[in-house]
Amino acid sequence: MPKNPGKRTAKYIVVRNHLLELIKSGLASGTPVPSERELCEQFDVSRMTVRQAIDTLVVDGILERHQGKGTFVAPPKLDLQVRLTSFTQEMRRRGMEPGVVMLQAETITADETVVEALELETDSEVHHLRRLLTANAIPMAIEENWIPAALLPDLLRSRPSFSVYAELTRAGLAPEWGEDMIEAHAASAQEAALLSIQEGAPTLNITRRTFHEHCAIDYSRTLFRADRYTLWVPVSAPKPSFRPTRPQP
């Protein structure tokens, strides 16, 4: 047991705050931070104390370790606000250049899950897309879509970088509302390779049903890199229940 645990904690906070100040003062993403040895000498602390400070910043997504290279300032996370917009619209709104790599595009018979999600008749045909979504050429997400083929019969004849929402809007089926289910997911080996992350790394898996009026027009599953997104969901206090006033006798 250390002689003075409070002193060690204070020193770890000092090192952490020093690194935060370096980043705030202009240390750009991708820039290496001072080495553990340099920090130990500068603050006269043990390597364990320095590692504790760095570990907390790695967990917070502020720093990232590259094995055999060192510790670097991590790229800033994007706030992922749950809203009914396409990835293309979201990235352009942020001043980033969206990109799409088509991994799969086919018209298939809908399976039981897709039939239920899109409220289709059994054996209905759907367009199935699987795409890698990028921003400024950085892999951000893997998205799968199932769209009723009857709604957009010529969808797969379009250019490979089309926006599903834009095509639906063009056909008079603009997305109006939707239902999302958000789950944590550990990236498989294949998913990790596509997203340029480690196998088993945390991701955000958002399953969505999109509607035009009362018609289900798109069913999607999007796997977002958790190290590039922070989920932001606006909330509000519930409104009081409406209770009709009883007439006085």
Backbone as CSV, one residue per row, in Angstrom:
resi,resn,N_x,N_y,N_z,CA_x,CA_y,CA_z,C_x,C_y,C_z
1,MET,0.854,-1.190,0.000,0.000,0.000,0.000,0.894,1.247,0.000
2,PRO,0.647,2.242,-0.908,1.499,3.420,-0.955,1.427,4.222,0.332
3,LYS,2.540,4.898,0.645,2.602,5.667,1.888,1.618,6.821,1.874
4,ASN,1.472,7.436,0.714,0.605,8.610,0.640,-0.207,8.574,-0.644
5,PRO,-1.306,7.787,-0.681,-2.085,7.647,-1.899,-2.653,8.970,-2.397
6,GLY,-2.981,9.895,-1.489,-3.520,11.181,-1.902,-2.529,11.962,-2.735
7,LYS,-1.235,11.883,-2.385,-0.199,12.587,-3.115,-0.087,12.059,-4.531
8,ARG,-0.136,10.702,-4.692,-0.061,10.114,-6.030,-1.238,10.565,-6.878
9,THR,-2.434,10.563,-6.301,-3.619,10.991,-7.040,-3.465,12.429,-7.517
10,ALA,-2.963,13.312,-6.647,-2.779,14.712,-7.003,-1.803,14.838,-8.171
11,LYS,-0.717,14.076,-8.142,0.276,14.160,-9.222,-0.298,13.636,-10.537
12,TYR,-1.102,12.593,-10.464,-1.715,12.051,-11.686,-2.634,13.097,-12.315
13,ILE,-3.369,13.853,-11.466,-4.256,14.895,-11.972,-3.450,16.023,-12.609
14,VAL,-2.289,16.338,-11.993,-1.435,17.388,-12.548,-0.948,17.001,-13.941
15,VAL,-0.525,15.753,-14.096,-0.052,15.278,-15.405,-1.195,15.283,-16.413
16,ARG,-2.353,14.811,-16.002,-3.519,14.789,-16.896,-3.874,16.203,-17.354
17,ASN,-3.930,17.139,-16.403,-4.284,18.513,-16.745,-3.244,19.157,-17.660
18,HIS,-1.990,18.804,-17.447,-0.920,19.325,-18.326,-1.138,18.859,-19.764
19,LEU,-1.471,17.591,-19.943,-1.709,17.061,-21.290,-2.937,17.712,-21.919
20,LEU,-3.971,17.932,-21.120,-5.171,18.598,-21.630,-4.857,20.026,-22.077
21,GLU,-4.014,20.720,-21.315,-3.638,22.090,-21.674,-2.839,22.111,-22.974
22,LEU,-1.973,21.114,-23.166,-1.208,21.032,-24.415,-2.143,20.895,-25.610
23,ILE,-3.174,20.064,-25.442,-4.132,19.840,-26.532,-4.952,21.097,-26.788
24,LYS,-5.401,21.750,-25.711,-6.204,22.967,-25.854,-5.409,24.106,-26.483
25,SER,-4.103,24.106,-26.248,-3.270,25.197,-26.758,-2.848,24.988,-28.205
26,GLY,-3.330,23.909,-28.821,-3.087,23.768,-30.258,-2.431,22.486,-30.707
27,LEU,-2.261,21.512,-29.818,-1.686,20.231,-30.234,-2.708,19.515,-31.109
28,ALA,-2.413,19.388,-32.398,-3.398,18.898,-33.369,-3.595,17.397,-33.260
29,SER,-4.754,16.905,-33.765,-5.005,15.468,-33.781,-3.946,14.783,-34.639
30,GLY,-3.498,13.610,-34.165,-2.445,12.878,-34.864,-1.046,13.253,-34.401
31,THR,-0.944,14.271,-33.523,0.356,14.711,-33.008,0.730,13.877,-31.780
32,PRO,1.978,13.417,-31.684,2.368,12.658,-30.484,2.452,13.551,-29.261
33,VAL,2.089,13.013,-28.115,2.246,13.739,-26.855,3.618,13.385,-26.288
34,PRO,4.102,14.138,-25.287,5.403,13.797,-24.694,5.431,12.343,-24.214
35,SER,6.590,11.735,-24.292,6.734,10.329,-23.894,6.580,10.179,-22.388
36,GLU,6.356,8.934,-21.973,6.219,8.664,-20.537,7.478,9.074,-19.793
37,ARG,8.647,8.819,-20.396,9.909,9.184,-19.736,10.005,10.696,-19.547
38,GLU,9.641,11.448,-20.586,9.703,12.916,-20.489,8.773,13.432,-19.403
39,LEU,7.581,12.852,-19.327,6.618,13.296,-18.324,7.073,12.919,-16.914
40,CYS,7.673,11.746,-16.777,8.206,11.327,-15.469,9.272,12.308,-14.982
41,GLU,10.172,12.707,-15.890,11.252,13.619,-15.523,10.716,15.026,-15.252
42,GLN,9.751,15.469,-16.073,9.220,16.818,-15.924,8.493,17.007,-14.603
43,PHE,7.733,15.972,-14.171,6.902,16.110,-12.970,7.438,15.315,-11.776
44,ASP,8.584,14.644,-11.987,9.194,13.862,-10.906,8.203,12.870,-10.310
45,VAL,7.601,12.082,-11.191,6.626,11.078,-10.760,7.006,9.729,-11.356
46,SER,6.365,8.683,-10.854,6.638,7.338,-11.352,5.944,7.114,-12.689
47,ARG,6.424,6.095,-13.405,5.788,5.755,-14.688,4.338,5.309,-14.469
48,MET,4.054,4.681,-13.329,2.689,4.242,-13.034,1.747,5.443,-12.970
49,THR,2.221,6.538,-12.368,1.396,7.738,-12.258,1.134,8.336,-13.634
50,VAL,2.162,8.378,-14.473,2.009,8.911,-15.831,1.039,8.051,-16.633
51,ARG,1.176,6.742,-16.526,0.283,5.842,-17.268,-1.161,6.001,-16.816
52,GLN,-1.345,6.224,-15.515,-2.702,6.422,-15.007,-3.325,7.663,-15.643
53,ALA,-2.547,8.730,-15.752,-3.044,9.964,-16.367,-3.385,9.738,-17.831
54,ILE,-2.496,9.059,-18.550,-2.716,8.804,-19.977,-3.888,7.858,-20.181
55,ASP,-3.999,6.842,-19.331,-5.092,5.867,-19.455,-6.462,6.551,-19.395
56,THR,-6.611,7.503,-18.483,-7.910,8.170,-18.361,-8.240,8.975,-19.617
57,LEU,-7.222,9.551,-20.232,-7.450,10.330,-21.456,-7.718,9.430,-22.651
58,VAL,-7.150,8.231,-22.640,-7.439,7.256,-23.705,-8.885,6.773,-23.577
59,VAL,-9.307,6.476,-22.351,-10.686,6.038,-22.111,-11.677,7.119,-22.539
60,ASP,-11.319,8.381,-22.316,-12.192,9.500,-22.684,-12.161,9.802,-24.182
61,GLY,-11.295,9.106,-24.935,-11.232,9.329,-26.375,-10.433,10.557,-26.768
62,ILE,-9.663,11.116,-25.822,-8.869,12.315,-26.108,-7.500,11.938,-26.670
63,LEU,-6.958,10.844,-26.180,-5.692,10.310,-26.699,-5.923,8.905,-27.232
64,GLU,-5.030,8.453,-28.087,-5.082,7.078,-28.564,-3.668,6.530,-28.679
65,ARG,-3.530,5.248,-28.307,-2.222,4.591,-28.365,-2.058,3.850,-29.687
66,HIS,-0.854,3.912,-30.250,-0.507,3.134,-31.430,0.665,2.242,-31.035
67,GLN,0.422,0.947,-31.011,1.424,0.012,-30.521,2.738,0.166,-31.275
68,GLY,3.803,0.318,-30.520,5.125,0.439,-31.111,5.462,1.831,-31.602
69,LYS,4.510,2.768,-31.527,4.741,4.131,-32.028,4.622,5.185,-30.946
70,GLY,3.665,5.009,-30.036,3.494,5.994,-28.981,2.047,6.376,-28.771
71,THR,1.845,7.490,-28.085,0.506,7.984,-27.780,0.285,9.304,-28.514
72,PHE,-0.885,9.418,-29.155,-1.166,10.560,-30.019,-2.495,11.202,-29.638
73,VAL,-2.650,12.456,-30.041,-3.928,13.143,-29.855,-4.938,12.515,-30.802
74,ALA,-6.075,12.080,-30.260,-7.103,11.417,-31.066,-7.892,12.449,-31.859
75,PRO,-8.410,12.054,-33.026,-9.298,12.958,-33.767,-10.530,13.255,-32.937
76,PRO,-11.076,14.456,-33.047,-12.270,14.782,-32.255,-13.450,13.929,-32.660
77,LYS,-14.299,13.583,-31.691,-15.497,12.799,-31.973,-16.581,13.681,-32.572
78,LEU,-17.383,13.087,-33.446,-18.546,13.775,-33.982,-19.737,13.473,-33.081
79,ASP,-20.562,14.480,-32.838,-21.772,14.223,-32.072,-22.790,13.570,-33.005
80,LEU,-23.212,12.379,-32.659,-24.187,11.641,-33.460,-25.567,11.930,-32.902
81,GLN,-26.231,12.953,-33.447,-27.586,13.264,-33.002,-28.560,12.381,-33.771
82,VAL,-29.439,11.725,-33.032,-30.414,10.850,-33.672,-31.444,11.722,-34.378
83,ARG,-31.343,11.784,-35.701,-32.282,12.580,-36.479,-32.499,11.883,-37.814
84,LEU,-33.590,12.228,-38.484,-33.970,11.536,-39.716,-33.306,12.214,-40.914
85,THR,-31.990,12.066,-40.993,-31.245,12.574,-42.140,-30.310,11.483,-42.632
86,SER,-29.882,11.615,-43.865,-28.953,10.640,-44.415,-27.534,10.948,-43.954
87,PHE,-26.653,9.963,-44.053,-25.250,10.162,-43.708,-24.652,11.267,-44.572
88,THR,-25.000,11.280,-45.865,-24.489,12.294,-46.784,-24.855,13.699,-46.300
89,GLN,-26.122,13.887,-45.917,-26.567,15.195,-45.423,-25.840,15.586,-44.146
90,GLU,-25.670,14.627,-43.236,-25.017,14.910,-41.963,-23.570,15.346,-42.160
91,MET,-22.818,14.638,-43.019,-21.412,14.970,-43.217,-21.258,16.318,-43.916
92,ARG,-22.109,16.606,-44.876,-22.029,17.906,-45.559,-22.398,19.044,-44.618
93,ARG,-23.338,18.776,-43.705,-23.703,19.793,-42.719,-22.510,20.139,-41.838
94,ARG,-21.629,19.171,-41.622,-20.455,19.378,-40.776,-19.247,19.887,-41.571
95,GLY,-19.429,20.099,-42.870,-18.320,20.582,-43.690,-17.351,19.488,-44.090
96,MET,-17.785,18.239,-44.057,-16.939,17.109,-44.428,-17.418,16.525,-45.756
97,GLU,-16.516,15.863,-46.449,-16.854,15.293,-47.744,-17.272,13.833,-47.571
98,PRO,-18.565,13.525,-47.802,-19.013,12.138,-47.642,-18.565,11.267,-48.802
99,GLY,-18.376,10.008,-48.514,-18.016,9.044,-49.549,-18.699,7.720,-49.300
100,VAL,-18.865,6.935,-50.345,-19.540,5.641,-50.249,-18.751,4.604,-51.027
101,VAL,-18.519,3.459,-50.389,-17.946,2.314,-51.083,-19.012,1.225,-51.085
102,MET,-19.509,0.890,-52.269,-20.562,-0.123,-52.360,-19.944,-1.508,-52.167
103,LEU,-20.405,-2.207,-51.143,-19.904,-3.552,-50.853,-20.820,-4.632,-51.418
104,GLN,-22.093,-4.325,-51.510,-23.073,-5.300,-51.992,-24.318,-4.565,-52.459
105,ALA,-24.871,-4.959,-53.593,-26.114,-4.378,-54.114,-26.844,-5.459,-54.885
106,GLU,-28.019,-5.842,-54.404,-28.745,-6.948,-55.021,-30.233,-6.820,-54.722
107,THR,-31.041,-7.442,-55.544,-32.482,-7.546,-55.293,-32.763,-8.978,-54.885
108,ILE,-33.328,-9.141,-53.702,-33.502,-10.470,-53.119,-34.917,-10.610,-52.569
109,THR,-35.262,-11.851,-52.224,-36.521,-12.109,-51.522,-36.325,-11.777,-50.049
110,ALA,-37.209,-10.978,-49.509,-37.080,-10.543,-48.117,-37.204,-11.723,-47.157
111,ASP,-36.307,-11.759,-46.155,-36.434,-12.801,-45.146,-37.479,-12.376,-44.108
112,GLU,-37.687,-13.226,-43.132,-38.767,-13.000,-42.160,-38.600,-11.689,-41.397
113,THR,-37.351,-11.381,-40.999,-37.095,-10.154,-40.236,-37.421,-8.922,-41.063
114,VAL,-36.994,-8.922,-42.328,-37.218,-7.768,-43.204,-38.699,-7.635,-43.550
115,VAL,-39.375,-8.770,-43.791,-40.820,-8.748,-44.063,-41.565,-8.084,-42.918
116,GLU,-41.207,-8.445,-41.696,-41.878,-7.870,-40.526,-41.548,-6.390,-40.379
117,ALA,-40.266,-6.030,-40.557,-39.844,-4.635,-40.375,-40.498,-3.706,-41.396
118,LEU,-40.614,-4.171,-42.645,-41.160,-3.327,-43.709,-42.651,-3.573,-43.941
119,GLU,-43.229,-4.467,-43.142,-44.662,-4.772,-43.222,-45.049,-5.198,-44.642
120,LEU,-44.305,-6.179,-45.158,-44.506,-6.663,-46.521,-45.223,-8.002,-46.528
121,GLU,-45.666,-8.388,-47.718,-46.197,-9.736,-47.914,-45.015,-10.714,-47.983
122,THR,-45.254,-11.947,-47.560,-44.216,-12.974,-47.647,-43.752,-13.114,-49.096
123,ASP,-42.446,-13.333,-49.276,-41.810,-13.503,-50.594,-41.735,-12.204,-51.402
124,SER,-41.952,-11.051,-50.763,-41.778,-9.778,-51.465,-40.296,-9.559,-51.760
125,GLU,-40.023,-8.818,-52.809,-38.645,-8.522,-53.172,-38.213,-7.175,-52.577
126,VAL,-36.940,-7.128,-52.164,-36.371,-5.898,-51.632,-35.001,-5.684,-52.250
127,HIS,-34.603,-4.413,-52.336,-33.230,-4.095,-52.702,-32.393,-4.147,-51.424
128,HIS,-31.303,-4.903,-51.468,-30.415,-5.009,-50.307,-29.087,-4.346,-50.655
129,LEU,-28.714,-3.348,-49.845,-27.455,-2.634,-50.051,-26.576,-2.784,-48.822
130,ARG,-25.294,-2.929,-49.033,-24.323,-2.896,-47.929,-23.196,-1.981,-48.379
131,ARG,-22.963,-0.923,-47.595,-22.015,0.090,-48.019,-21.108,0.534,-46.865
132,LEU,-19.892,0.916,-47.214,-18.970,1.529,-46.265,-19.083,3.036,-46.444
133,LEU,-19.404,3.745,-45.361,-19.585,5.193,-45.414,-18.334,5.879,-44.885
134,THR,-17.842,6.868,-45.611,-16.620,7.569,-45.220,-16.862,9.072,-45.134
135,ALA,-16.010,9.745,-44.371,-16.026,11.207,-44.295,-14.586,11.677,-44.414
136,ASN,-14.328,12.518,-45.417,-12.952,12.931,-45.703,-12.041,11.716,-45.854
137,ALA,-12.579,10.677,-46.510,-11.864,9.428,-46.824,-11.570,8.562,-45.597
138,ILE,-12.137,8.904,-44.431,-11.951,8.097,-43.218,-13.167,7.206,-43.033
139,PRO,-12.998,5.888,-42.866,-14.143,5.002,-42.640,-14.882,5.385,-41.360
140,MET,-16.192,5.560,-41.470,-17.002,5.986,-40.329,-18.038,4.950,-39.911
141,ALA,-18.647,4.276,-40.892,-19.755,3.381,-40.563,-19.962,2.368,-41.682
142,ILE,-20.593,1.255,-41.324,-21.049,0.263,-42.297,-22.568,0.282,-42.241
143,GLU,-23.190,0.461,-43.394,-24.651,0.564,-43.414,-25.256,-0.482,-44.342
144,GLU,-26.312,-1.121,-43.850,-27.112,-2.035,-44.674,-28.520,-1.474,-44.778
145,ASN,-29.092,-1.536,-45.983,-30.467,-1.066,-46.211,-31.269,-2.132,-46.925
146,TRP,-32.556,-2.186,-46.580,-33.507,-3.009,-47.307,-34.663,-2.100,-47.707
147,ILE,-34.893,-1.943,-49.005,-35.931,-1.053,-49.520,-36.892,-1.883,-50.364
148,PRO,-38.203,-1.762,-50.155,-39.148,-2.516,-50.992,-38.900,-2.236,-52.475
149,ALA,-38.649,-3.291,-53.243,-38.331,-3.123,-54.662,-39.474,-2.478,-55.432
150,ALA,-40.699,-2.706,-54.980,-41.856,-2.134,-55.673,-41.876,-0.609,-55.593
151,LEU,-41.250,-0.042,-54.547,-41.246,1.412,-54.394,-40.235,2.085,-55.320
152,LEU,-39.088,1.453,-55.502,-38.029,2.016,-56.346,-37.508,0.922,-57.287
153,PRO,-38.267,0.561,-58.301,-37.877,-0.573,-59.156,-36.542,-0.368,-59.873
154,ASP,-36.155,0.886,-60.130,-34.917,1.141,-60.881,-33.770,1.592,-59.990
155,LEU,-33.874,1.379,-58.691,-32.872,1.900,-57.759,-31.455,1.445,-58.096
156,LEU,-31.278,0.172,-58.393,-29.931,-0.354,-58.593,-29.342,0.024,-59.949
157,ARG,-30.115,0.717,-60.764,-29.579,1.225,-62.018,-28.969,2.612,-61.838
158,SER,-29.131,3.176,-60.630,-28.576,4.495,-60.340,-27.066,4.402,-60.144
159,ARG,-26.421,5.554,-60.034,-24.977,5.582,-59.789,-24.692,4.933,-58.435
160,PRO,-23.509,4.333,-58.241,-23.233,3.570,-57.015,-23.151,4.411,-55.750
161,SER,-23.021,5.725,-55.854,-22.873,6.560,-54.658,-24.172,7.263,-54.265
162,PHE,-25.310,6.768,-54.756,-26.574,7.447,-54.472,-26.913,7.434,-52.984
163,SER,-27.722,8.425,-52.587,-28.272,8.487,-51.237,-29.651,7.831,-51.260
164,VAL,-29.876,6.871,-50.386,-31.176,6.187,-50.339,-32.292,7.185,-50.064
165,TYR,-32.098,8.063,-49.078,-33.136,9.039,-48.745,-33.407,9.984,-49.910
166,ALA,-32.352,10.368,-50.635,-32.542,11.259,-51.787,-33.347,10.570,-52.880
167,GLU,-33.095,9.290,-53.115,-33.831,8.541,-54.137,-35.290,8.366,-53.734
168,LEU,-35.536,8.103,-52.454,-36.910,7.978,-51.981,-37.649,9.313,-52.110
169,THR,-36.976,10.397,-51.766,-37.586,11.727,-51.883,-37.910,12.049,-53.333
170,ARG,-36.999,11.695,-54.232,-37.213,11.942,-55.664,-38.454,11.191,-56.173
171,ALA,-38.739,10.052,-55.554,-39.890,9.248,-55.965,-41.176,9.663,-55.247
172,GLY,-41.113,10.783,-54.495,-42.296,11.244,-53.783,-42.528,10.529,-52.472
173,LEU,-41.475,9.893,-51.943,-41.586,9.129,-50.696,-40.595,9.655,-49.664
174,ALA,-40.616,10.963,-49.457,-39.663,11.578,-48.528,-39.806,10.986,-47.121
175,PRO,-38.698,10.605,-46.473,-38.775,10.104,-45.098,-39.388,11.155,-44.175
176,GLU,-40.371,10.741,-43.381,-41.085,11.675,-42.504,-40.895,11.364,-41.020
177,TRP,-40.783,10.104,-40.684,-40.567,9.733,-39.290,-39.950,8.341,-39.241
178,GLY,-39.452,7.966,-38.088,-38.802,6.668,-37.994,-38.742,6.159,-36.567
179,GLU,-38.251,4.933,-36.442,-38.060,4.279,-35.140,-36.639,3.740,-35.098
180,ASP,-35.905,4.089,-34.052,-34.525,3.630,-33.898,-34.387,2.701,-32.700
181,MET,-33.511,1.712,-32.846,-33.104,0.881,-31.720,-31.583,0.926,-31.675
182,ILE,-31.017,1.334,-30.531,-29.576,1.545,-30.405,-29.000,0.502,-29.456
183,GLU,-27.950,-0.176,-29.910,-27.310,-1.225,-29.114,-25.795,-1.091,-29.203
184,ALA,-25.120,-1.558,-28.167,-23.661,-1.662,-28.209,-23.289,-2.934,-28.961
185,HIS,-22.167,-2.908,-29.650,-21.757,-4.055,-30.459,-20.239,-4.090,-30.520
186,ALA,-19.659,-5.283,-30.403,-18.211,-5.463,-30.553,-17.922,-5.832,-32.010
187,ALA,-17.030,-5.098,-32.640,-16.748,-5.291,-34.063,-16.170,-6.672,-34.342
188,SER,-16.731,-7.350,-35.351,-16.174,-8.628,-35.801,-14.887,-8.362,-36.568
189,ALA,-14.180,-9.421,-36.922,-12.923,-9.264,-37.662,-13.162,-8.559,-38.996
190,GLN,-14.232,-8.945,-39.700,-14.528,-8.325,-40.991,-14.926,-6.867,-40.834
191,GLU,-15.771,-6.578,-39.846,-16.201,-5.199,-39.605,-15.015,-4.328,-39.211
192,ALA,-14.135,-4.878,-38.365,-12.962,-4.126,-37.923,-12.049,-3.778,-39.098
193,ALA,-11.886,-4.724,-40.017,-11.035,-4.472,-41.182,-11.603,-3.355,-42.046
194,LEU,-12.918,-3.336,-42.221,-13.548,-2.293,-43.041,-13.462,-0.924,-42.373
195,LEU,-13.606,-0.894,-41.044,-13.642,0.371,-40.319,-12.277,0.835,-39.831
196,SER,-11.244,0.045,-40.095,-9.877,0.390,-39.668,-9.778,0.522,-38.150
197,ILE,-10.409,-0.432,-37.446,-10.330,-0.466,-35.987,-9.911,-1.867,-35.557
198,GLN,-9.690,-2.048,-34.266,-9.297,-3.361,-33.742,-10.504,-4.286,-33.639
199,GLU,-10.282,-5.566,-33.883,-11.363,-6.540,-33.690,-11.837,-6.481,-32.240
200,GLY,-13.150,-6.478,-32.038,-13.717,-6.381,-30.698,-13.889,-4.967,-30.190
201,ALA,-13.472,-3.971,-30.976,-13.624,-2.570,-30.563,-15.108,-2.218,-30.452
202,PRO,-15.464,-1.323,-29.545,-16.878,-0.969,-29.379,-17.411,-0.177,-30.573
203,THR,-18.649,-0.464,-30.936,-19.335,0.270,-31.996,-20.766,0.546,-31.545
204,LEU,-21.412,1.481,-32.229,-22.826,1.781,-31.993,-23.634,1.188,-33.135
205,ASN,-24.548,0.308,-32.813,-25.372,-0.350,-33.817,-26.781,0.241,-33.762
206,ILE,-27.155,0.980,-34.814,-28.477,1.615,-34.846,-29.337,0.957,-35.919
207,THR,-30.419,0.337,-35.494,-31.386,-0.278,-36.403,-32.559,0.685,-36.540
208,ARG,-32.950,0.968,-37.794,-33.982,1.991,-38.022,-35.044,1.507,-39.003
209,ARG,-36.295,1.834,-38.689,-37.398,1.720,-39.657,-37.800,3.131,-40.027
210,THR,-37.845,3.422,-41.318,-38.179,4.760,-41.800,-39.514,4.717,-42.527
211,PHE,-40.335,5.746,-42.281,-41.690,5.763,-42.830,-41.967,7.029,-43.637
212,HIS,-42.809,6.871,-44.658,-43.462,7.990,-45.339,-44.945,7.828,-45.059
213,GLU,-45.517,8.785,-44.332,-46.873,8.639,-43.810,-46.936,7.335,-43.019
214,HIS,-47.772,6.370,-43.429,-47.864,5.119,-42.676,-47.204,3.956,-43.420
215,CYS,-46.412,4.278,-44.439,-45.770,3.239,-45.254,-44.289,3.103,-44.871
216,ALA,-43.873,1.877,-44.516,-42.460,1.624,-44.219,-41.681,1.608,-45.535
217,ILE,-40.696,2.500,-45.658,-39.985,2.654,-46.931,-38.531,2.204,-46.876
218,ASP,-37.993,2.032,-45.676,-36.581,1.634,-45.561,-36.357,0.983,-44.202
219,TYR,-35.580,-0.088,-44.212,-35.141,-0.740,-42.987,-33.626,-0.764,-43.059
220,SER,-32.968,-0.272,-42.019,-31.509,-0.165,-42.086,-30.846,-0.560,-40.783
221,ARG,-29.587,-0.981,-40.918,-28.726,-1.224,-39.760,-27.406,-0.523,-40.043
222,THR,-27.009,0.373,-39.136,-25.778,1.135,-39.335,-24.861,0.928,-38.143
223,LEU,-23.633,0.556,-38.450,-22.629,0.285,-37.426,-21.629,1.437,-37.424
224,PHE,-21.682,2.276,-36.376,-20.817,3.448,-36.275,-19.595,3.145,-35.405
225,ARG,-18.458,3.689,-35.780,-17.268,3.610,-34.938,-17.492,4.406,-33.659
226,ALA,-17.372,3.749,-32.517,-17.599,4.445,-31.248,-16.486,5.443,-30.939
227,ASP,-15.299,5.250,-31.539,-14.203,6.187,-31.281,-14.297,7.442,-32.129
228,ARG,-15.310,7.519,-32.993,-15.485,8.702,-33.835,-16.815,9.412,-33.587
229,TYR,-17.645,8.817,-32.713,-18.969,9.387,-32.478,-19.289,9.447,-30.991
230,THR,-19.993,10.490,-30.612,-20.623,10.581,-29.308,-22.122,10.700,-29.546
231,LEU,-22.872,9.796,-28.981,-24.323,9.817,-29.188,-24.946,10.966,-28.409
232,TRP,-25.704,11.796,-29.114,-26.349,12.962,-28.499,-27.839,12.862,-28.730
233,VAL,-28.596,12.756,-27.642,-30.047,12.599,-27.740,-30.712,13.688,-26.904
234,PRO,-31.429,14.640,-27.521,-32.126,15.662,-26.739,-33.292,15.042,-25.973
235,VAL,-33.467,15.468,-24.739,-34.561,14.943,-23.919,-35.315,16.119,-23.310
236,SER,-36.526,15.860,-22.890,-37.324,16.895,-22.240,-38.195,16.258,-21.178
237,ALA,-38.618,17.078,-20.245,-39.492,16.566,-19.178,-40.845,16.195,-19.768
238,PRO,-41.471,15.126,-19.265,-42.787,14.743,-19.790,-43.828,15.798,-19.473
239,LYS,-44.714,15.986,-20.425,-45.793,16.954,-20.204,-46.841,16.347,-19.276
240,PRO,-47.499,17.172,-18.486,-48.527,16.622,-17.581,-49.665,15.984,-18.364
241,SER,-50.194,14.931,-17.809,-51.299,14.234,-18.460,-52.526,15.137,-18.514
242,PHE,-53.256,15.012,-19.610,-54.479,15.794,-19.743,-55.615,15.107,-18.993
243,ARG,-56.234,15.850,-18.116,-57.360,15.309,-17.363,-58.579,16.205,-17.596
244,PRO,-59.606,15.707,-18.230,-60.766,16.555,-18.475,-61.408,17.019,-17.167
245,THR,-61.804,18.258,-17.162,-62.448,18.816,-15.962,-63.890,18.319,-15.868
246,ARG,-64.218,17.797,-14.753,-65.594,17.300,-14.567,-66.517,18.484,-14.323
247,PRO,-67.646,18.485,-14.995,-68.594,19.598,-14.759,-69.104,19.571,-13.327
248,GLN,-69.241,20.752,-12.773,-69.727,20.838,-11.395,-71.209,20.469,-11.357
249,PRO,-71.643,19.703,-10.369,-73.056,19.339,-10.269,-73.928,20.550,-9.959
